């Protein structure tokens, strides 16, 4: 069973690593995935061996709290008991902590540093400050007032200490432990200094008083807590922005629906709509659930779901999707998918799952995060002891130890991958590209070969009339009227194309008398008492019809992958209508863009080699493999993989399912309302091959962003920790003040999240007409 949980109390990647380790130890647990960004955990486990209670207890034993993730009736959405978004609650709490911290930190800093501020910027010192706090005689009031200003900062940020020491005692220290140890050391030393100042004043030892007045660390403790709280606030606000895509999708869903119950129109909450309900939608309203139109027609704006910019015309029998907007007409439709089964709910579920999953690139960061905090604590202790042994003062060594603790940042490591993955998958969803997992997003950037199914991927997937050529004095309109009238009773797909063309041109059809279909040849039909013949070249020759006048044209059609259909009466040829599965307008550009990215393009088709070669010439495709049966497509993909290629398979998700599963990245194109295609890694809502190009480009941009984040996180810690430990002090005289260390730590996390948010501005590199 696969179950999602909310996890609270995690502050850095060391926390998520601890939770993951604790749950993975349980018997029956097959997979655990903890996401620090979304404060969630996904567990795959055997129900016969373990249960949710055991998993919840394992999280509690690790020092954190967990609860079952509950999806709403209409759309999946995690809520707290109060009914508000957990991320909003976190931001609200951080804002309060930040305001209170700064209210007391600013006067604390002024009191501690006012004499330096006067020297640096000429800031005047009020007389009462001089009278109450200057000189050794005011030592106790100077030190004790700083302690009093520090206490509210400590109290409002007590979570650092509660969580930090709790995890330390459990043997799994995290980032809070570093802050708690560093701040506590500074506060403890400051209190010790107050006693020393009191001792010096009592015994008239002015030198001792002045010495300890210069070494109060209350302002350092206050700065560490205040600046890290500022960093956490900015981080929380940025993290909130990463999930905007999901929130926007959730907001699309209408809250109520107009349903016909007992012959009357009633407005009910959308959660109460059931399958087979009859619903009404007026112009301008959002469609509440998925269904099929049974009365009326309209144009529907589906841009929020499929990315299509132009409204789609809908008639009786057409599908409508929840959260799309009815533009013009009034219609009634029957509910088919409601609640968590709607297209919108499935999209949100896919985006959430992708955001919660881990890319392989994140594994290295996770391994480092698991041992990061204990290693940093050891470095801090070793550094402090080393400086004492080298003959430096205890105050100097303490400053070094605190600086090491507060500058190291496991947060940046933990956030490097998930923030970029979440923004990337959200950006994909906004463009009608649903990426099912972080692994698929990462793998897509390494693709070297794209395998395309022809029908429905490169082509429209249904035959259309492309050319009409007449002979022996008949007009195009007359030929099309005759052809459509003859083909109307036929069940052949090519016949359907001709009838649709006549409908499009509003041509009235004649009644057919006798009708006979000859398999593999054509048809014989009687119209107004006269017999006509329709079919292929062999059928015409069999019936003794001279086709020489149009033979050259018919051969040209065949060369261009079109099927020529001949029409004649008993004595002479009347014309040829060419029918083909036409290319999608964007196919040529998409294939060109793949090639420009250095990706080989291979087309698989069940068509004959002649037709396949014609399409290859038209589109400039590198390789064509023709006459492939649906069940053999998987074998062709495997052959490419065995030759060392990273393969993306793009197909319609029906006949192509085995090949989609076999490929390194399976991309289902034109999923429409059926988005939960199990076999695909990426689902394209539109039948546009350019979206597959966008998906590859988005993958490259996201993984590039992840690498930038990881580089910054590693680089920051590799440079910052030795600097704080005083490695450069003997050579260059560089010593890091703990206050600057805290500022740098806060900045590092904010930098990582801000860099990931740049992905929100991602634009696919397509031709100008598509951008």
N, C-alpha and C positions, 0 to 999 in steps of 0.2 A: 504494500500500500504506500502511496505517496501522500504525505501530509505536510501542510505548511503551518508554521508557528510564528507568532510575534515574540521577539526577545527584547527585553528592556534591561538597561543598566550597562550596555556595552559602550565603551568610549574610544577604543582603538583596536587595531588588528590583533593585538595580544589577547584581547577579550574574546574576539570571534574565534581565534585559534583555540583558546581554552574551552569554549562552549563546544566547538566541533570535536575536540579531542574527548571531552567527557561523554558526549552522546555516541560517538563512534565506538566506544568501549562496550556499549550494551550489546548483548547477544541478540541476533536477529536484525540488527541495523546494517543495511547494505550500502547506503550512501547518505552522507550528511553534507549540506551546503549552507553555510552561515553567511549572510550578507550584512556587513557593517553599515552600509549606506541606507538600506531600507529597514534595518533592525528586524530582519526576518530570518527564518531558518526553514529549509526544506529537507525532510527526512524520508528516505525510502526504506521501509522496514517490513519484516514478515510478521503479520498480525498473530500468527499462531505461536510466536516466540515472545514478542514484546508488545507493549501497548503505549498509548499516548501518556498515560500516568507515569510510566517508567521514564519516558523521554522528558517529561516536565520535571520530574524529580532529579534527573541527571543534570539538567540545566541549573536547577536550584543548588545542587551540590557543588556546581562549578562557581557559584556565587552570583548568579543572575536570575532573572524572573522570566518565565515564558507562559504563553497562553495560546490556545488554538486560534488560528487565523480563520475568521468567519467572513464568508462572502455575503454581500447584501443580496436582497431578492432580485434586484434589477441589474445591478452591476457589481462586480467584485470590488469591495473596498474595505480595508481594515479600519476599524474605528475603536476608539477607547470607550470605556464604560460611560463616559459623559457624552459620547456621540460625536466627538470632534476628532479631527485628524491628528494622529500621534506626532507627526512632524510639526504641525502648527502648535501643539502643546509644548513641544520641546523648544521651539523658537520663542514662544511667550515666556517660558521659564528663563531661558538664557537672556532675554531682554531685561527682565526684572533683575537678575543677578548682575548684569552689566551696569545698569543704572545705579544700583545700590553700591556696587564696588567702586565706581568712579566718584560718587558723591563723597565717599570717605577717603579714597585714594589720593584725590587732588590736594586736600588740606594736609594729608600725611606727607606727601612728597614736598609740599611747600615748607612745612615745618622742618623736615629733615634736611632740605637742600636750600633753604632761603639764603643762607650766607654765600653759597656758591652761585645762586642765581643773581645775587647783587654784583658779584665779581664778573660773571659772564655777560649779562645783559643789562646791568645797571638797575635792576628792579629794587625799588626802595623797600626798606624793612620798617613796618610801623613801630612806634614807640613801645606799645604794650607787648609786642613780640620780644623786643630787646629786654624789657623789664622782667618778663615772666620766664623766658627760656634761654637767655644768653649767659655764658660764663659757667664755670665749674659750680658756682654756688646754686645755680638753677638746674643742676644735672638731673636730679630725680624727676622734677616736673617735666623737663624736656624729654626724657626717656619714657616716663610713664604715660604722658599724653600721646606719644606715638603708639604705644601699646593699645591704649583705649581706641584710637582711630583705626587700628588694625583689626580689632576684635569683630566689628560688624562685617568687614570684608571676609574674614575667616568663617563667620557664621553663615553668611549668605552662600558661600562656596563650600559649605561643609561636605557636599557630595564628594568632592575630591578626596577628602580625608576618610569618609565612611567607606567608600568603594575601594580607595587605594590601599588602606590598611587591611581591609577585609580580604582582598585578593592576595595581599602579601602574606597574611597569616595562612591562607589556603595553599601557599606555595605557587601561586600563579600571578605574580605581579604584573600590572599593566601600566599604561601611561599615567593614570591617576596616582599610582604608587610612586612614580618618579616625582610628581608635583607634591604629593603629600610628604614624602621623605625630605625633599628639598626645602619646602616651606616650614615644616616642623623643625628641621635643623636650624633654620634661620631664626625662628621664633624662640626656640629653646636657648640659643646662644644670646639673643637679645634680652631674655629674662635673666640669664646668668649675668649679663653685663649690668643690668639694673642693680643686682645685689652687690656687684663689685663697685659700682658707682657709690652706693650707699655706704659700703665699707670704707671707701676712700674718703668720703665726706666726713664720716664719723671719726676717722683717725687723722684727718687733715692732710691726707695724701693726694695733693692736687694732680700730680703726674698720673696716678692710676685713674682718677676721675676723667681727665682729659683724654687719656688713651682709650678708655671704653666708650666715651661719648662719640668718638670717631669711628667706633666699630659696632654701632647698633645696626642690626640687620632687619629691623621692622619694616623699613621702606622697601627693602629687597623682597621680603615675603609678600608685602602688599602689592608690589609691582608684578611679581610672578603670578599671583592669583588674578589680579585685575587684567593684565595683558592676555593671559591664557583664556580668561573668560571672554575677552573681546574677540580673540581668535575663534573660540568655540561658537560665539554668536554669529560671526561672519560665515563660518563653516556651515552652521545650521541653516542660515539664510540661503547660502549657495546650494546646499544639498536639497533644500525645498524646491529650488528652481530646476534641478535635474529631473524631478518627477512631474514637471509641468505637463508633459505630453500625456501622461496617464490621467492627470486631473482634468485636462481639457476634454479628453475622451469621455470621462465620467460626467462632465457637465453637459455634454451633448444630449444625454438621455432625458426625454421629457418626464416630468414627475406624475402626470395624469394622462388618462386616455378616455376618449369618448366611445362608449360601447353600447350596442343595442341589446338590452335585456328586457325580456317580456314585451317586446314590441315598442319599447320606449328607449330614447337616447339618454344615457346617464354618464356622468363624469366620475371615474373611479381612479384610485391610485394605480400606477402602471404595474405594481407588484401583484395586483389582484386580477390582471388579465390572464385568461387561461386559453389553451390551445382550442381552436375552432370558434372562438369569440368573433363576432362581426363588429369591426371597428370603422369609425368615420374619421376622415381627415380632410380638413378645409385648407384653402390656400394660406400659406405662411406658417402652417403648423408643422411640428416635427412628428415623424412617424414613430409611434411608441414601441412597436415590436416588429419582428420579421413576419411577413405573410405574403398572400397572393391576392391581387386585385380581382374582385368579383363584379364590381359595378363602377362605371365612370372611367375617366382617364385624366392624365396630368403629365407635367414634366417635373422631375424630382432632382433636386440638387444632392448628389452623392459625394461631393468633394471631400467631406470630412472623413468618409470611410474609405473610398476607393482612390481619392486624389484626382478624379475626373473633373476638369474645370467647367465643362459644358453640361447643363442639366440633361438628364436622360428621359426621353419620352416613355411613358408607361401606359399600357392598355390592359384590358381584361385578360387575365391569365399570366400577367407579368409579376415577377417577384419584387417586393419592396423590402428595404432594410431599415431596421431600427436606427433612430437618430439622424436619418437623412431628412431633408426638408422639402415639403410639398410646395411647389412654386405657384402654379396657376389654377389647376382644376380641383374639383371636388370628387372624391371617390370613396368607395367602401372596400374593405379588404378583410380576408379571413386570417386570423392569427395562426401561424404555423410554429414559430419558435418564440418562447417567452422566457422571462427571468434570465438565468445564467446560460441559456441555450442560444440567446440572440447573437447575431454577428458582432455587435458592439461588445457584449460581455466576453465573447471568445477572443476578440482582438485585445481587450484589456488584460485578459488572462495570459495571452501569449506574451504581451509586452512585459507584464509583471514577472513571468517566469524567466524571460530572457534577462531582465534586469537583475534577478536574484541569482542567476547562474554564474559560474566562474569560468573565465577563459584560461586555457592552459598557461598563458603568460603570467597569470597571477600566482601560480603555485610557488614560484621562487620567493616572491614577496611574502607569501603566507608562511613558508618555512622559516624565513629570517625573522618574521614578526614573533613567531612562537618562542624564540630564544633571545629576542632583542632586549627586553626589559631587564631580565636577570643579568645579562652581559653588561648593560649600561650601569646597573647598580654596582657590579664588581669593579668596573672601570673607575667609577666615582670614588669608591672606598680606596682602591689601590693608588689612585692619583693623590688623594688627600694624605694618605699615610706616607707616600713617597716624598711629598713636599715637606712634611714634618721631619722625616728622617734626614732630608737634605739640609735641615737647620732653619727652615723658614718658620714663621710664627703659626700658631694654631689657627688664628683668624685668617691668614692667607690660605692655608690648606683647606679650611672650611669653605671659603669662598670658591675655591677650585672645585671641590666636591659638589657644592650646590649648583654651580654653573654647568657641570657635566650632566647632572640629573635633569635640569630644566631645559637644556638646549636640545637634547636628543628627542627625536620625534617619530615614534612608531605610527602616528596618525597618517603622516604623508605617505608612508609605505602602504598602509591599509586602504587608503582612499584612491591611490593611483589608478587602479584598474576599474573598480566598480562605478566610480562617477563617470568615467568615459564610456563604459559599456551602457550605463543607464541613459546618458544623453544621446549616444549613438542609436540605440534601439528606439528611443522616443522620437528621434528625428526621422528614422525609417518609417515608423508608424504614421507620422504626419504626412509622409509621401506615399502612403499606401503600400509600404514594404514592411512585412512582418517577419522579423528575425527571431527564430524560436529559442536560440541559446547563444551565450557568449562564445562558446566554442565555434559555432557556425560563423559568427561574425569575425572571429580571428582567422579561421581557415580560409574564408573567402578572399582574404588579401593575398594568399599564396597561390591562387588558382592560375594555372598555366594553359589550360585547355578548356574551352567551353563547348559542350556537346548540345546541339539544338535538335529537338524533335521538329519535323517540318509542319505537319498539320496542326493548326491551332496555335503554333508558337511563332513560326516565320510567316505562315499564311493565315488567312482569316478563319480557315477551318470549315468553310462551306462554299460550294461552287457558285460562281456568278457569271453572267454573260459578259464577255469582254469585247467581242467583235461580231458584226452582222454583215455578211457579204451576199449580195443578191445576183441573180442571173436570169436571163431570158425575160427582161422587161418588168419584173415584179418589184415593188418598192420595199424598203426596210420595214415599214409599218405593216404592210400586207403579209410579208414573210413572218414577222413576229406574231401576228394574229393567227396565222395558219399553224405555226410551230407550237404556240402555247395551247391552242385548241386541241391539237393532236396529243400533246404531252400531258394535258390535264388529268386524264385517267391513269397515267403511269405512276408507278411508285419509285421510279429511279431518281436518285438525287440530282442528276444532271437535268432531268425533266423539271424538277422543282425550281431550278435556277431560271429556266426559260419562263415558267409561269409567273415567277416573282418579278421578272423583268417586264413582262406584259402588264402586271398589276401596277408596277411603278409608273409606267407610261400611260396608265388608265385606258388600256385597250380592251374592248369588250370581246369575249370569247364566243365562238360558235359551238353549237351542239354537235357532239360526235355520234355518228351512227355506229357502224361495226368497228370494233377495236380489237387488235390482236398484238400481243407483245411476243417477240421472238428473242429468247434469251441469248445474250452475247452478240446480237445483230442489230435489232431496232424494233420499230413498230409499223403496223399497217392500220390505217384508219380511214373511215369514210366521212366526208363532210359535204353536206348539200348534195348527196348522191354521187359524189366523185371520190375515187380512191386516191389516197396519198401515201407516200413512203417516207419514213424518217429513220436514220441510223448511221452506222459507220461506213467507211469506204467499201469494205468487203460486201456489205449488204447491198449497196448501190450497184456494184459490179455484178452481184448475183442476180439482181433484178433487171440487168441490162441497161442501166442508166449511164449515159455518157457524162463523166465528171471532169473531163479534161480542161474545161474552161476555168475551173476553180481548183484544180489539183495543186497548182503551185502555191496558191494562198493557203490551202489546207495543210500542206507540208510545212509552210512557214509557221503556222499556228502550232503544229506538233513540235517543231524545233523550240518554240517558246513555252513549252510545258502546258499548252492549251489543248483541249479535246475538241476536234472539229466534228460537228453533227450536220449531216447532209439531209436536205429536204427536197422531195421531188414529187411530181404527179406520175401517172403511168407512163408518160412519154419523155419528159424532160426534167433536167435539174432546175430547181427554183432558187437555191442558195445554200449557204453554209453559215451556221451560227457556232462561234467558238465559245466554249465554256471552260473556266479554270478556277481553281482554288487560288484566289488572288493574294498577292503579297500584302502584308500589313504595311501601312504607310511608313512606319518607323523602322522596319526591319533592316533596310539597307544602311541607315545611319548607325543603328545599334551595332551591326556587324563591323562596320568601319571603325567605330569607337573601341570595340574589343581588340581589333587588330592594332590600333594605335597604342593600346596599353601593353602590347607585346603578347597578347593572348591568342593562341591558335583557335580557330573556329572550325568545328566539325558538325556536319548535318547528317542526321540519321533519318532515313525515310523508307517506307515500304513500297514507294513508287518505283517504276522501272528506271533503268539507268539513264534513258534518254530524257525523261522529265526531270530527274534529279540533276543531270548535267546542265539542263537549261536554266534551272534555278541557281545553280552554282555560278554560271556565267553572269546572270543578271545581278547577283549580290556580291560577287567577288569572294565567295567562301573558299577557304583553304582546301578543305577535304570534304568529300561527300561519300557516304556509305549508303548505297541504295539496296532495295529489295530486302530490307531487314524486317523480320517478323517482330511483333511487340515483345514476345518472350525472349528474343535474341538481343534486345537493346542492352540489357544488363551485361551480357557477355562482351559486347563491344566496348562498354565503359570499363569493364575489368581489364581488357586488353590494353587500353590506353594507360590505366594505372600501373599495370605491370611493366610498361615501357618507361616508367619514371615520371609520369605526368600527374599533376594535381588537377583533378577533373571536377568541373561544375556541370551538372546535367540540368537543362531547362526543358520542362515538359508540362503537359496539361494536367498531370497528377492522376490520370486514370490508367491508360495503357502503359504509362511510363513509370508506374510505382516501383517496380523492382530496380530499374535503372536509377531512379531518384535516391533509393536507399543505398545502392552500391556506390554512387558518386561521393567524392569528398564533401561536396556541398550540393544538395538537391534543392532546386528552385522550381516551385510550382507556379505557373503563370496563369493569370486570368481566373483566380480562384472564385471571384464573385462572392456569393453569400456562403459558399461552403469552404470556410477558411481553415478549418481544423483538419488539414490533410496530413495524416500521420507520417507519410513517407518523406515529406519535404522538410528541409531545414529552414528554408526561406519561402515565404508565401507572398506572391505579388497579387494585389487585389485587382489590378487592371490587366487586360490582355495586351500589354505594351512591353516589347522587348527592351525598350530604353530603360525601364525600371530595373531590369537585371543589371544593366550597365551601372545605374545609380547605386544598386546594392553593393557591387564590387568596389566602386569608388568610395562609398560610405565606410565599407570595411577597412579600406586602406587608410582613410582619414582617421578612423577611430583607433586603429592599432598604432598608427604614428603618434597619436595623442597619448595613448597609454605608455608608449616607450619614452616619450618626453617626460611624462609624469614620474615614471620609475627612475629615469636618469636623475631628475631633480631630487627625488626623495633619497636615493642612494648618495648622490653627490653632496647634498646638504649634510647628511649625517656623517659621511666620511670626512668632510672638512670641519664641520661644527664640533664634533666630539673631541678630536685632538686639540683644537683651538681652546676649547673650554678646559681641557685637562692640563693646559699650560705647556704643551709640547714646544711651542714657539717662544716661550717666555725667556728662556736662557739665551737663545740666539738673537731674537728680534725685540724682546721686551713686550710681546703681545700677551695681555691677560684679559680674559673676557669677564666683564661684570655680570653677575647672575641676572640682573634686570634686563640687560641686552640679550642674554640667552633666552629668557622667557619671551621677549618680543620676537626674536628670530624663530622660535618654536611655533608661535602663533602664526607668523607670516608664512611659514613653510606649508602648512595645511591649507591656508587660504589660497596660496599660489597654485597648488595642485588642483583644487576644486575650480578655481577661476580659469585655469588652462583648459580643463575639461569642458567648461561652459562655452568655450570658443566653438565647439562642435555645433552649437545651436545655429551658428551662421553658415554651416556647410551648404554649399550649392553644388549640384552635380555639374560636371564639365560636359555639357551637351552643346549642340549647335544653337545659334542665337534664337532661332524660332522656337526652341523648347525651353529656354532659360528665362 
